[in-house]
Amino acid sequence: MIERVADSSGINFTVVAVSIEDLLTAEFKINLYRVIQEYLDNIVKHSQASLAEIFIRRDAHSIQIMIKDNRRGFEFEQVMSKRITDSG
């Protein structure tokens, strides 16, 4: 998936990952794939990034996934403030 996104978008992806295959059920693998797919779609559609990094780590009790890019983001507090104002 990452190679396809990189080829079609021109974004240079770096992936640093350990195997987590043995920790996941088939259903969880599908869900995790979809979550990562959504993150990549958002990077392509909204960030105007040229570089993106994906890190996957694990320890005895958890899996950590970090995805970041080098471009435009948003301020969480500003988005939440707007949502509260818009809903009231």
N, C-alpha and C positions, 0 to 999 in steps of 0.2 A: 504494500500500500504506500509506504513512504517513498519508494523509488518512483512509483507512478505519479504521485503528487509532485515530487521534485522535478520530474521530466516535463510535466504539463505546466507547471507554474514558474519554473526558472529559479525557485528558491533552493538554496544550498542547505541541505539537512545534514546534521551530524547526529549520529545515534551512538550512545554509550549504554549498552544494555547487558545485563546478565540474564541467563535463562530463568524464566519463571514458569515454564511449561509444566513442570511436575507439581506445581502448587495449585493449579486451577482446574475446576470442573469444566466440562465442555460449555455449559451455559455461561459460566463466568468469563471464559475466553471470548465468547461472542459479544458479551456486554462490554468487556474491556476494549475489544476491537472497535466497537461502535463509539465508545467515549473518545478514544484516540482519534478516530476518523472525524468526529465532530470538532475536536481541537484543531486538527489540520485544516479542515474546511474553513474554520474561522480565521486561521492565520492567512490562508490564501485570499479569502474574500475581504478581510477588514484591516489587516495589519500593514500592508504595503512592505512587508519584510523581504530582505534578500537572504537572510540567514535564519535558521531555526535549529534548535537543539532539543533532543529527546534523551532523557536519562531514565533508565530503569534500574532500580537497586532492590535488593532484598536482604532481609535478615531472618532470624528464626521466627519472628512473629508478624512481619509486615512486608508489604511491597510498596515501594515508593516510586512514583512516576512524576517527573517534572518535564514540562514542555515550555520552552520559551523562545522568543524571537527578538529581533533587533529593531523593531519599529514601533509604530503607534499602538498605544494601549488605551486604557481608560482609568480614571480615578474612581475607585470603588465607592468612596464616600459621596462623590458627586452624583454617581448613578443612583445610589440608594436615596439620596436627598430628592432627586428629580422624581423617582418612583413614588415617594411619599407625597410630594406636592401634587403630582398628577392624579393620584388616587383619592385625594381629599377634596 
